[in-house]
Amino acid sequence: MGMEKETLNRIRTAIASSKRVAFLGGAGVSVASGIPDFRSPGGLYSQKRADGMSYEELLSSDYFYADPKGFYEFYWSSMVNPKAKPNKAHLALAHFEEHHHIAVLTQNIDGLHQLAGSKNVYELHGSVQRYHCLKCHERFALSDIRPEGVPVCPSCGGMLKPDVVLYGETLPYEELTQGIDEVAKADVLIVGGTSLRVYPVASIPQYFRGDISVLINAEPTPFDREFDVVSHEDIGETLEAILS
């Protein structure tokens, strides 16, 4: 069952007359690409590990420095998905950007928005596509390194760290503030594939002062009542419908 025609037309009309659109997305955007989300009933965080460690612990800054080998063992197996391809949601946003101003703010670290063709992307939680040396600070792309074991810098031998925001670390200031500015200036805000339970990202929609706000998420969120339109339909098909 898709979105009601009247609601769909209302969103399309608002988008057609808008100058700026902002999209804020979470893990649900990439589920159709084969990347598991975190907080849904079947998500990564609902699974139990034999060693009793939580996934928050495994993805923490403390664990990265205390046990790099253990960190990277989990990271390569669960956080990096080299075979993943952009899905309908990523492609709909990228195609829309070809003729309109749209800012994509993402909590995802997979780089699929850029792979789909989106250029105006704010990666609020970083990306598995980028790495830096903790010793000499040289930077590398995922394609530059071998995704196994603890990667080291070919120049100085220092340990490499992924440009991913781990638990215990702050979000990249420029990405966050510029992304918030995009939302504040937007005429239309679309939020999709996120439970809006992780701060400070969950507070970003509060900066929106435009004409219509749309939330697309499989499960209800704590902020459903704050949006003009709420849809629990498939995010890829819904974005295709409202952005076409």
ROTORFI-142105 format. One record per residue: residue number from 0; y, z, x of N, C-alpha, C in turn; residue in one letter. Coordinates in pm, 1 decimal. Atoms other than C-alpha are relative to their C-alpha. Layout:
N
SITE   seq    n_north       n_up     n_east   ca_north      ca_up    ca_east    c_north       c_up     c_east   type
SITE   NUM          Y          Z          X          Y          Z          X          Y          Z          X      a
...
! end
This chain:
244
SITE   seq    n_north       n_up     n_east   ca_north      ca_up    ca_east    c_north       c_up     c_east   type
SITE     0     -119.9        0.0       84.7        0.0        0.0        0.0      125.3        0.0       88.6      m
SITE     1     -119.1       10.9      -82.5      328.1     -111.2      156.3      120.2       66.7      -62.3      g
SITE     2     -125.2      -57.0       48.7      684.1        1.0      113.1       45.5      -71.6     -126.7      m
SITE     3      -48.7       60.1      124.2      835.4      -56.8     -231.5      105.2     -105.9       30.9      e
SITE     4      -88.0      113.8      -25.4     1026.4     -385.2     -252.9      147.6       40.6       -3.1      k
SITE     5     -139.1      -44.0       12.6     1349.6     -214.7     -362.0       45.0       76.0      124.6      e
SITE     6      -30.4      -76.9     -120.9     1337.3       26.2      -67.0        8.5      -91.5      121.4      t
SITE     7        1.8       95.7     -110.5     1249.4     -253.9      172.8      128.3      -82.4        3.0      l
SITE     8     -122.6       79.2        8.1     1542.4     -463.5       52.5      123.4       82.1       35.8      n
SITE     9     -111.8      -89.2      -32.2     1775.6     -163.9       83.0       15.7       13.8      151.2      r
SITE    10       -3.6      -14.7     -146.1     1681.8     -117.5      449.6       41.7     -131.3       65.1      i
SITE    11      -32.4      131.5      -57.2     1697.7     -489.8      525.7      148.7      -33.6      -15.5      r
SITE    12     -141.6       27.0       24.8     2043.2     -517.3      369.0       87.0       79.9       96.1      t
SITE    13      -76.0      -85.4      -92.4     2169.2     -224.6      577.5       -8.3      -53.2      142.7      a
SITE    14       18.1       53.5     -135.0     2025.3     -376.1      894.5       77.4     -130.4       17.5      i
SITE    15      -68.6      129.7       -6.4     2169.0     -721.0      816.6      150.8       16.1       17.7      a
SITE    16     -144.7      -21.2       -8.3     2519.9     -577.9      784.9       39.4       92.9      115.2      s
SITE    17      -27.0      -93.8     -108.7     2487.6     -345.2     1084.7       37.3      -72.7      128.7      s
SITE    18      -31.8       51.8     -133.4     2627.0     -398.6     1433.6      -89.4       61.6      106.6      k
SITE    19       83.0      -70.2      -98.6     2409.5     -144.8     1610.7     -113.9       72.2      -71.7      r
SITE    20      118.0      -68.2       51.7     2057.9      -20.7     1540.7      -59.5       83.5      113.7      v
SITE    21       68.6      -83.8      -99.3     1880.0      263.9     1719.9     -140.2       31.3      -51.0      a
SITE    22      138.2      -35.2       33.2     1505.3      325.6     1726.4      -44.4      112.6       92.0      f
SITE    23       54.3     -112.7      -75.9     1353.3      657.3     1835.0     -149.1        7.4      -28.9      l
SITE    24      143.7        5.4       22.5      978.4      638.4     1886.3      -79.2       99.8       81.5      g
SITE    25       90.1      -92.6      -66.7      689.9      859.6     1984.4     -137.9      -59.1       18.5      g
SITE    26      135.6       42.6      -35.6      318.4      844.0     2061.5      -64.1      -89.0     -105.8      a
SITE    27       58.4       80.2      106.8      232.4      694.7     1721.7       27.5     -148.3       13.2      g
SITE    28      -34.3      140.8      -20.5      399.0      369.8     1829.2     -108.4      -70.3       80.8      v
SITE    29       95.9       62.6      -91.3      130.4      307.9     2092.2     -146.2       20.7      -38.3      s
SITE    30      138.3      -25.9       40.5     -179.7      424.4     1904.3      -76.9     -130.8      -22.9      v
SITE    31       66.8      127.9       26.8     -258.9       67.3     1791.2      -28.1      -78.6      127.6      a
SITE    32       26.7       63.3     -129.1     -255.2      -30.3     2159.9     -116.5       67.6       72.1      s
SITE    33      114.2      -69.8      -58.2     -547.5      204.8     2222.7       35.8      122.6       80.9      g
SITE    34      -44.4     -119.2      -72.1     -341.1      491.4     2365.0        2.1      117.6      -97.6      i
SITE    35        5.3     -112.1       94.1     -423.9      824.4     2196.9      132.0       76.1       -6.2      p
SITE    36     -120.2      -83.3        9.6     -139.2     1033.4     2061.4      -38.1      143.8       36.1      d
SITE    37       22.3     -136.3      -45.6     -105.0     1404.6     2122.0      -25.5       99.5     -112.7      f
SITE    38       -0.2     -111.1       94.3      -45.3     1611.9     1812.6      -59.9      -27.9     -137.5      r
SITE    39       64.7       27.9      128.3     -218.8     1435.3     1524.0     -136.0       70.4       -2.0      s
SITE    40      129.9      -67.3        7.7     -549.7     1583.8     1396.7     -103.9      -53.8       98.7      p
SITE    41       95.6       56.8      -95.1     -743.7     1344.7     1622.9       58.8      -23.8      136.6      g
SITE    42      -71.3       25.3     -125.0     -496.4     1350.4     1908.1      -55.3       75.1      119.0      g
SITE    43       46.8      -56.3     -126.3     -541.1     1453.7     2269.4        1.3      152.7       -1.8      l
SITE    44      -13.3     -145.0       -4.0     -422.9     1810.4     2212.3      -98.5       72.5      -91.7      y
SITE    45       96.7      -63.3       89.9     -683.0     1872.9     1940.0     -138.5        8.5       64.3      s
SITE    46      128.6        0.0      -69.3     -966.0     1814.2     2188.6      -10.4      120.1       94.6      q
SITE    47       23.5     -116.3      -86.9    -1122.0     2097.0     2387.8      -65.2      -45.2      130.8      k
SITE    48       60.0       28.7     -130.5    -1200.2     2078.7     2759.3     -101.1      108.0       36.2      r
SITE    49      105.3      -93.7      -37.9    -1508.7     2239.3     2906.8       53.0      112.0       88.5      a
SITE    50      -51.4     -103.3      -90.7    -1300.8     2423.7     3167.9      102.2       91.9      -65.9      d
SITE    51      -90.0      -88.1       73.3    -1078.7     2578.1     2901.2      147.4      -24.8       21.9      g
SITE    52     -141.4       28.0      -25.6     -754.1     2433.5     3040.2       59.1      -81.6     -114.7      m
SITE    53      -68.2       76.6      104.2     -503.8     2309.5     2784.0       62.8     -124.0       62.2      s
SITE    54      -60.4      122.6      -51.3     -351.4     1965.3     2813.7      144.7       23.5       43.3      y
SITE    55     -133.7      -37.0      -45.6       -7.9     2125.3     2842.9       -4.8       52.2      143.7      e
SITE    56       15.6      -51.9     -136.7     -133.5     2307.1     3154.3      -27.8     -113.8       98.1      e
SITE    57       37.7      110.9      -86.7     -285.2     1990.1     3298.9      117.8      -91.2       30.8      l
SITE    58     -117.1       85.5      -17.9       45.6     1806.8     3253.2      123.7       80.0       37.8      l
SITE    59     -113.4      -84.8      -38.4      262.4     2085.5     3389.0       38.9      -22.9      145.1      s
SITE    60      -49.9        9.7     -136.6      476.9     2078.7     3698.3      -71.9      100.6       90.5      s
SITE    61       68.7     -103.7      -79.3      309.0     2401.5     3817.5     -137.3      -49.4       45.7      d
SITE    62      134.7       46.6      -32.4      -36.9     2243.1     3803.2        4.6     -116.8       98.6      y
SITE    63      -13.7      114.4      -91.2       81.6     1924.7     3976.9       10.8       47.0      144.6      f
SITE    64      -20.0      -47.9     -137.5      196.9     2119.9     4283.8     -113.0       91.8       47.2      y
SITE    65      106.5      -93.2      -38.6      -86.1     2377.2     4275.3     -131.0      -71.8       29.2      a
SITE    66      127.1       70.8      -14.5     -372.0     2129.3     4244.5       21.0     -149.6      -22.2      d
SITE    67      -25.6      143.6       15.7     -263.4     1766.6     4303.0     -125.4      -80.7      -29.6      p
SITE    68      125.0       73.5       21.6     -625.2     1648.8     4314.0      -45.3       13.1     -146.0      k
SITE    69       38.6      -22.4      139.4     -705.9     1806.9     3976.6       95.4      -67.7      -96.2      g
SITE    70     -101.2       64.7       83.6     -379.6     1680.2     3828.7      -26.0     -149.8       -9.6      f
SITE    71       15.7      145.8       -0.4     -435.1     1321.0     3935.5     -133.9      -43.6      -59.0      y
SITE    72      129.2       32.4       61.7     -799.4     1326.9     3826.3       17.7      -15.0     -151.5      e
SITE    73      -27.7        7.2      143.3     -681.8     1399.0     3472.1       98.5     -111.5      -31.6      f
SITE    74     -107.6       97.4       23.0     -372.5     1178.7     3498.7      -53.0     -143.1       -1.2      y
SITE    75       51.6      137.2       -7.0     -554.6      859.6     3605.7      -95.4      -29.3     -114.4      w
SITE    76      101.2       23.9      103.5     -828.1      906.6     3345.1       56.0        2.5     -141.6      s
SITE    77      -48.4      -19.1      137.2     -614.8     1005.0     3045.9      141.3      -48.0      -27.7      s
SITE    78     -140.6       31.8       23.8     -248.5      913.5     3095.6       38.9     -142.9       37.5      m
SITE    79      -30.5      136.8      -42.4     -261.4      568.7     3257.4     -100.2      -94.1      -64.6      v
SITE    80       84.8       92.1       75.5     -394.6      285.3     3042.7       34.8     -143.8       37.3      n
SITE    81      -40.8      131.6      -51.3     -368.1      -37.7     3246.2      -37.6     -117.3      -90.2      p
SITE    82       43.8      110.0       87.2     -548.7     -247.7     2982.5       76.9       -5.5     -132.1      k
SITE    83      -73.4       -5.1      126.7     -313.8     -148.0     2698.7      101.5     -113.7      -10.0      a
SITE    84      -94.1      109.1       25.3     -108.9     -430.3     2546.9       94.5       40.0     -114.0      k
SITE    85      -93.1      -28.8      109.6      200.3     -417.6     2321.2      -61.5      -37.6     -135.0      p
SITE    86       49.0       28.6      135.2      119.9     -405.7     1950.1      114.3      -48.4      -89.6      n
SITE    87      -98.2       51.7       94.8      305.1     -517.1     1636.4      133.0       75.1        4.9      k
SITE    88     -122.9      -81.2       -1.5      554.6     -229.5     1661.4       87.8      -36.4      119.3      a
SITE    89      -76.2       35.9     -120.7      657.5     -306.3     2020.0       58.8     -140.1      -12.6      h
SITE    90      -43.0      139.9        9.5      679.2     -680.0     1949.9      110.0      -18.9     -103.8      l
SITE    91     -103.9       10.9      103.6      884.5     -638.1     1630.6      134.8       46.3       55.2      a
SITE    92     -123.6      -51.9      -59.2     1143.4     -432.5     1820.4       55.4      -96.2      104.9      l
SITE    93      -43.4       93.1     -104.6     1153.0     -677.1     2112.2       56.4     -128.7      -60.2      a
SITE    94      -48.2      122.8       65.0     1193.1     -980.3     1884.7      135.4       22.9      -66.0      h
SITE    95     -127.1      -33.6       64.8     1472.9     -806.6     1694.7      113.1        2.7      102.7      f
SITE    96     -102.0      -11.8     -104.3     1658.5     -743.9     2021.0       49.5     -136.5       48.7      e
SITE    97      -40.5      133.6      -43.8     1672.1    -1117.8     2089.6      129.6      -45.8      -67.4      e
SITE    98     -118.0       44.8       74.7     1946.6    -1154.2     1826.6       88.4      114.5      -50.0      h
SITE    99      -76.1     -114.7       50.4     2074.1     -800.4     1754.4       10.6      107.1      108.2      h
SITE   100       -8.7     -114.6      -90.3     2191.2     -488.7     1935.2      -92.0      109.6      -53.0      h
SITE   101       86.0     -112.8       35.0     1912.4     -234.0     1925.5      -32.4       78.1      126.4      i
SITE   102       37.6      -88.5     -110.1     1854.8       63.0     2152.8     -133.2       63.3      -35.0      a
SITE   103      130.5      -62.3       20.3     1497.5      183.8     2190.6       -7.4      126.4       84.2      v
SITE   104       20.1     -127.8      -67.3     1461.6      551.9     2276.0     -146.6       35.7      -18.1      l
SITE   105      142.8      -27.3       13.3     1100.3      634.6     2354.6      -41.9      126.1       73.3      t
SITE   106       62.2     -115.1      -64.3      905.0      948.8     2429.7     -124.1      -44.0       77.9      q
SITE   107      121.7       49.8      -63.3      619.5      729.4     2552.9       23.1      -34.8      146.4      n
SITE   108       -9.7       23.0     -143.8      546.6      685.5     2921.4      -79.0     -122.5       43.0      i
SITE   109       91.2      110.4      -29.4      333.8      369.9     2896.0       67.3     -130.6       42.2      d
SITE   110      -70.0      121.3      -39.5      601.7      104.5     2955.9      -25.2     -120.3      -89.4      g
SITE   111       36.6      113.4       86.5      479.2     -108.7     2663.2      120.8      -65.3      -66.8      l
SITE   112     -120.1       62.1       58.7      828.3     -160.9     2517.3       53.9     -108.2       93.3      h
SITE   113      -48.4       98.7      -96.9      937.7     -337.4     2835.8      -97.4     -116.6       12.7      q
SITE   114      100.3      105.3       -9.2      610.2     -529.2     2852.3       10.2      -95.4     -119.1      l
SITE   115      -17.5       83.3      119.3      680.2     -655.0     2498.9      125.6      -85.3        8.9      a
SITE   116     -122.5       76.5      -16.4     1022.8     -776.1     2610.7      127.5       75.6      -29.7      g
SITE   117     -120.4      -78.8       26.7     1261.0     -496.4     2511.7       69.7       31.4      132.3      s
SITE   118      -78.0      -24.4     -121.4     1540.8     -449.9     2764.8       85.2      126.5       -9.7      k
SITE   119      -87.6     -115.9       17.6     1765.2     -178.3     2618.4      -85.0      121.8      -37.6      n
SITE   120       97.5     -106.6       24.0     1509.7      102.2     2655.9       38.5      126.5       77.0      v
SITE   121      -26.9     -130.8      -61.5     1568.0      471.1     2726.2     -131.2       79.3       -0.8      y
SITE   122      127.6      -70.0      -11.6     1251.5      638.8     2855.5       26.2      149.2       18.8      e
SITE   123      -40.5     -140.4       -0.9     1316.1     1002.4     2767.1      -97.8       90.2       74.7      l
SITE   124      100.7      -79.9      -70.1      992.9     1130.1     2919.7      -51.7      -69.3      125.1      h
SITE   125       38.6       69.1     -121.9      975.4      889.8     3213.5     -102.1     -109.4      -23.9      g
SITE   126       94.0      111.3       10.5      709.7      627.4     3288.1     -108.9        8.0      105.7      s
SITE   127      111.3        4.8      -94.8      366.7      596.0     3447.5       11.3     -123.6       89.2      v
SITE   128      -16.9      122.1      -78.7      491.4      264.1     3585.6       77.1       24.8      129.9      q
SITE   129      -84.8      -26.8     -117.0      712.3      435.6     3850.2      -42.8      128.2       72.9      r
SITE   130       39.9     -113.2      -84.5      645.8      676.6     4141.5      100.0       16.0      114.0      y
SITE   131      -86.7      -20.0     -115.5      840.4      831.9     4425.9      -66.2       96.7       98.1      h
SITE   132       54.7      -85.0     -105.3      753.7      996.2     4756.0       77.9      130.5        5.9      c
SITE   133      -65.2     -130.6       -4.2      825.4     1369.3     4766.5       58.1       30.8      137.5      l
SITE   134      -45.2      -26.0     -136.3      888.1     1349.0     5142.0      118.5      -89.2       39.1      k
SITE   135     -106.9       91.3      -43.5     1097.3     1035.5     5212.2       76.1      -62.5     -117.7      c
SITE   136      -66.6       44.3      123.4     1192.3      956.5     4848.8       -7.1     -150.6      -25.3      h
SITE   137       17.9      143.1       26.6     1083.4      591.3     4871.1      -64.9      -16.7     -137.2      e
SITE   138       46.8       19.8      136.7     1007.2      446.3     4528.5     -103.9     -111.5       -6.6      r
SITE   139      108.4       95.9       14.3      701.9      252.8     4412.6      -28.2      -28.6     -147.6      f
SITE   140       47.8       34.2      133.5      571.2       71.6     4105.2     -149.2       30.3       -5.9      a
SITE   141      143.4      -25.2       15.6      226.4      142.5     3963.6      -81.4     -109.8       67.9      l
SITE   142       71.4      113.2      -60.9      122.9     -204.0     4085.9       -2.3        7.0      153.0      s
SITE   143       -5.5      -13.7     -146.8      209.6      -95.8     4443.5     -105.2       96.5       53.7      d
SITE   144       90.2     -105.4      -47.0      -42.8      186.5     4455.9     -137.3      -13.5      -63.1      i
SITE   145      136.3        1.4       52.8     -413.3      239.4     4400.5      -14.9      118.4      -96.4      r
SITE   146        6.1     -107.5       99.5     -466.8      437.4     4077.7     -127.4       84.5       10.1      p
SITE   147      113.2      -91.0      -18.3     -719.5      684.4     4217.2       37.5      105.5      103.1      e
SITE   148      -27.8     -108.6      -93.5     -714.3     1014.7     4399.6      146.2       39.1       -0.3      g
SITE   149     -140.1      -39.3      -16.2     -384.3     1158.7     4521.3       70.7     -109.6       79.0      v
SITE   150      -66.5      109.7      -71.9     -157.3      863.8     4610.5       97.8       52.4      104.0      p
SITE   151      -90.9      -40.7     -107.0       36.1      888.5     4935.0       88.5     -117.6       40.2      v
SITE   152      -99.0       99.1      -42.5      337.2      704.8     5074.1      -50.8      -75.5      122.4      c
SITE   153       44.7       77.4     -116.7      240.9      418.3     5307.6       95.7       10.8      117.9      p
SITE   154      -99.3       -9.3     -106.9      559.2      480.5     5507.4       -9.0      130.8       77.2      s
SITE   155       -4.4     -130.4      -68.5      542.6      854.2     5578.8     -119.9       89.3      -27.8      c
SITE   156      117.5      -81.4       30.2      218.2      983.3     5427.0       25.0      112.2      -98.3      g
SITE   157      -31.3     -103.5       97.7      398.2     1208.1     5177.6      -69.0      -25.3     -133.7      g
SITE   158       64.3       14.3      130.9      246.5     1272.8     4834.6       94.0      -68.8      -98.6      m
SITE   159      -79.2       65.7      102.5      364.2     1050.0     4551.7       -7.4       78.1     -130.7      l
SITE   160       -7.1      -65.7      130.4      474.8     1193.6     4218.2       39.0     -104.8     -104.8      k
SITE   161      -38.2       95.1      104.3      485.2      994.8     3894.2      136.7       35.7      -58.0      p
SITE   162     -130.2      -23.6       63.7      829.8      952.1     3735.5      -20.7       32.3     -147.5      d
SITE   163       33.0      -46.5      134.0      700.0     1136.1     3430.2       51.0      142.8      -13.3      v
SITE   164      -49.9     -136.3       22.0      860.6     1446.4     3281.5     -118.9       89.4      -33.5      v
SITE   165      111.0      -92.1       21.0      597.8     1719.8     3317.7       50.2      125.0      -71.6      l
SITE   166      -38.3     -126.6       63.1      594.0     2046.1     3125.9       61.0       91.4      105.3      y
SITE   167      -72.0      -83.8      -95.5      840.2     2280.2     3293.6      113.7      -73.1       66.7      g
SITE   168     -108.9       78.5      -56.8     1074.7     1997.0     3393.3       98.9      -40.2     -109.1      e
SITE   169     -101.9       42.1       95.0     1398.0     1885.7     3229.2       -2.2     -151.6      -16.7      t
SITE   170       -6.1      143.2       25.0     1450.5     1543.0     3074.6      107.6      -64.0       88.3      l
SITE   171     -101.3       67.9      -82.0     1642.4     1282.4     3279.9      134.0       -2.7      -73.6      p
SITE   172     -128.8      -22.3       66.0     2007.1     1359.8     3203.5       64.6     -129.2      -49.7      y
SITE   173      -67.5      123.4       38.9     2144.8     1005.2     3200.6      -71.8      -70.4     -114.7      e
SITE   174       76.9       64.0      107.8     1862.8      864.7     2985.4       25.6       72.7     -131.8      e
SITE   175      -17.2      -79.1      121.2     1904.6     1149.0     2736.3      140.0      -15.1      -58.5      l
SITE   176     -136.9        5.6       51.3     2284.1     1142.0     2711.0       38.2     -140.8      -46.0      t
SITE   177      -28.7      136.9       41.3     2305.7      762.1     2696.1      -75.8      -35.6     -128.0      q
SITE   178       77.9       23.7      121.2     2030.0      753.0     2435.8       63.4       66.1     -121.5      g
SITE   179      -68.0      -70.8      108.7     2207.5     1013.0     2223.2      125.8      -75.3      -41.4      i
SITE   180     -120.7       77.2       28.8     2526.6      805.7     2251.6      -33.2     -123.2      -83.8      d
SITE   181       43.9      115.4       78.2     2338.2      501.8     2118.6      -27.1       39.9     -145.8      e
SITE   182       29.9      -48.5      135.5     2217.0      702.9     1818.1      128.9       34.8      -73.6      v
SITE   183     -127.3      -40.6       61.9     2565.3      842.0     1753.2       83.0     -120.2      -44.3      a
SITE   184      -78.5      119.4       31.0     2713.2      490.2     1748.8      -70.7      -96.5      -95.1      k
SITE   185       80.0       93.0       79.6     2435.6      326.6     1544.2       37.8        2.4     -148.1      a
SITE   186      -18.7       10.2      145.2     2477.9      203.2     1186.8     -130.6       29.7      -72.7      d
SITE   187      133.0      -23.9       56.8     2102.4      226.9     1123.7      -84.7       72.0      104.1      v
SITE   188       91.5      -72.0      -88.2     1855.4      475.3     1272.6     -141.0      -10.1      -57.7      l
SITE   189      141.3        3.9       37.8     1480.2      417.1     1261.6      -75.5       92.0       95.0      i
SITE   190       81.8      -91.2      -79.9     1251.4      695.8     1381.3     -145.3      -27.7      -36.4      v
SITE   191      137.7       35.9       31.9      884.3      613.0     1413.0     -103.2       54.8       95.8      g
SITE   192      112.3      -40.8      -83.2      552.6      743.9     1536.1       20.1      129.7       74.3      g
SITE   193      -23.6     -128.9      -66.0      675.3     1091.8     1621.5       -1.0      112.9     -101.9      t
SITE   194        7.8     -116.5       87.8      608.9     1434.2     1471.2      130.7       78.1       -2.0      s
SITE   195     -128.9      -70.9      -12.9      961.4     1547.5     1573.6      -20.6      150.4       18.0      l
SITE   196       27.3     -141.4      -27.7      817.2     1873.1     1704.7       31.8       39.2      143.8      r
SITE   197      -27.3      -27.1     -141.2      914.4     1840.0     2070.8      150.0       -9.1       26.3      v
SITE   198     -143.3       -3.9      -32.0     1264.0     1943.0     2180.4       20.2      -29.2      148.6      y
SITE   199     -118.0       24.4       84.3     1515.9     1830.0     2282.2       -1.8     -129.4      -80.0      p
SITE   200        3.0      129.6       70.0     1406.7     1489.3     2146.7        7.1       16.9     -151.5      v
SITE   201        0.9      -21.5      145.1     1349.8     1631.5     1796.7      140.0       18.8      -57.5      a
SITE   202     -136.4      -23.4       48.8     1720.4     1712.3     1775.7       86.7     -126.0        3.9      s
SITE   203      -82.0      120.7      -16.6     1841.8     1358.0     1858.6       45.4      -61.0     -133.0      i
SITE   204      -46.2       57.9      126.7     1848.2     1231.4     1495.1      121.3       70.5      -60.7      p
SITE   205     -114.5      -73.9       53.2     2108.8     1499.7     1419.4      133.4      -60.7       43.0      q
SITE   206     -123.9       62.1      -48.7     2364.2     1292.7     1615.5       35.8     -126.3      -79.4      y
SITE   207      -22.2      123.1       76.0     2332.6      999.0     1374.0      103.8       20.4     -110.3      f
SITE   208     -105.4       -7.4      102.0     2638.1      935.5     1155.4       14.3     -133.1      -74.7      r
SITE   209       -7.8      134.1       56.4     2559.6      583.3     1031.3      -33.9       -8.8     -147.3      g
SITE   210       16.6       31.0      141.9     2466.2      424.5      700.8     -135.0       40.7      -58.4      d
SITE   211      132.7      -30.3       55.0     2090.0      473.0      661.9      -96.0       40.9      110.9      i
SITE   212       99.5      -47.6      -96.4     1816.3      663.7      843.5     -139.1      -15.4      -60.8      s
SITE   213      135.7       29.4       46.7     1449.4      569.5      816.5     -100.4       70.7       90.2      v
SITE   214      106.0      -66.1      -75.0     1145.1      772.8      922.0     -134.0      -62.8      -37.7      l
SITE   215      132.2       59.0       21.2      806.2      603.6      964.8      -99.2       80.0       83.0      i
SITE   216       96.5      -80.8      -73.1      523.2      838.6     1056.8     -122.8       24.6      -86.8      n
SITE   217      124.2      -15.8       75.7      159.0      875.9      955.7       -6.8      135.1      -70.7      a
SITE   218        3.6     -136.3       54.9      194.8     1251.2      896.1      141.8       46.7      -33.9      e
SITE   219     -131.6      -57.9       29.4      481.9     1446.7      736.1       53.7       74.3      122.7      p
SITE   220      -63.4      -71.9     -110.7      731.0     1598.1      982.6       86.9      112.8      -56.8      t
SITE   221      -87.1     -108.6       47.7      950.0     1911.7      963.0      135.9      -50.5      -49.5      p
SITE   222     -132.8       50.7       31.2     1251.8     1682.4      911.8       -0.6     -113.3     -103.3      f
SITE   223        7.8      108.8       98.3     1133.9     1444.7      636.8      120.2       -1.0      -94.1      d
SITE   224     -108.2       -8.2       99.3     1403.6     1566.8      398.7      136.9      -39.3       56.6      r
SITE   225     -127.1       35.5      -63.0     1676.3     1483.3      650.9       24.3     -151.6        2.8      e
SITE   226      -11.0      145.9       -7.1     1609.1     1106.9      628.0       22.4      -61.7     -137.5      f
SITE   227      -26.4       70.2      126.3     1726.8      860.3      362.7     -127.0      -64.0      -55.0      d
SITE   228      125.6       62.5       39.5     1390.8      681.7      357.8     -111.5       53.7       88.3      v
SITE   229      116.7      -47.4      -74.5     1050.3      819.6      459.1     -120.6      -83.7      -39.6      v
SITE   230      119.3       80.7       24.9      738.2      605.5      494.8     -115.5       53.3       82.7      s
SITE   231      120.5      -41.6      -71.4      384.6      707.8      586.2      -95.2     -118.6       17.6      h
SITE   232       78.7      121.8      -16.7      266.7      346.5      613.3      -19.1      -32.0      149.0      e
SITE   233       24.3       45.4     -136.6      143.7      165.9      927.2      131.9      -37.9       66.7      d
SITE   234     -131.5       20.7      -62.1      432.0      161.5     1174.8       21.1     -143.7       44.7      i
SITE   235      -15.3      137.6      -44.5      364.3     -185.3     1313.9       35.7      -92.9     -114.3      g
SITE   236      -26.0       85.8      116.8      351.1     -352.6      974.4      134.9       31.8      -63.3      e
SITE   237     -127.5      -39.4       59.6      650.2     -153.5      849.8      117.2      -52.7       81.6      t
SITE   238     -107.4       51.9      -84.3      867.2     -246.3     1148.1        9.7     -151.3      -11.0      l
SITE   239       -0.8      146.2       20.7      765.2     -610.8     1108.9       73.4      -35.2     -127.9      e
SITE   240      -58.8       28.4      130.2      871.0     -597.7      745.7      149.2       23.9       -4.2      a
SITE   241     -142.6      -32.7       13.3     1208.7     -431.2      789.3       86.5      -69.6      104.8      i
SITE   242      -79.6       63.2     -105.7     1312.3     -609.3     1111.2      -11.2     -152.4        1.4      l
SITE   243       19.4      145.8       -0.6     1197.5     -962.2     1028.1      121.7      -72.3      -57.7      s
! end
